[in-house]
């Protein structure tokens, strides 16, 4: 869930190429599943449930307008975790263009509230990183997030991402302001840094 009690600041993170990527593991009762026809409804429900969109309908329109135009890529890049017969988590192993570069990028990590705290987010991030490595090669992987996602930032840091000052794919980066907020609410994210 997004913590909208905090000021919203943009955060850019990068996972350097060459880091080992452990195999993702899921708790009993959960499995990874690829995008299938109709999974956009599940994606929309997950992203609305975590607060990324105001409603599943708005999320579904976003997915349809942004992703379904590229269905072969969606099938390779939009990943889910299923539990209890339904999709309960998702991540997208995508890319963004940063000037003339095409950068590997992780997008839209989300886990349904009733399934959070079980390691699904970490498993999805690792699965997304491995999918990006398979599709794009071993290269730096970027993501854009925000202070509202401090729980996800903890996951990203644990699997090798780091907050960076660099801009990415046209997204603003509020490094100093974001770090100040995160140090106050989540000093554990910074350890001895």
Buried (B, 14 or more C-beta within 10 A) or exposed (E): BBBEEBEEBBBBBBBEEEBEBEEBEBEEEBEBBEBEEEBBEBBBBBBBBBBBBEEBEBBBBBBEEEBEEEEEBBEBBBBBBBBEEEBBBBBBBBBBEBEEEEBBBBBBBBBBEEBBEBBBBBBBBBBBBBBBBEBBEBBBBBBBBBBBBBBBBBBBBEBBBEBBEEBBBEBEBBBEBBBEBBEEEBEEBEEEE
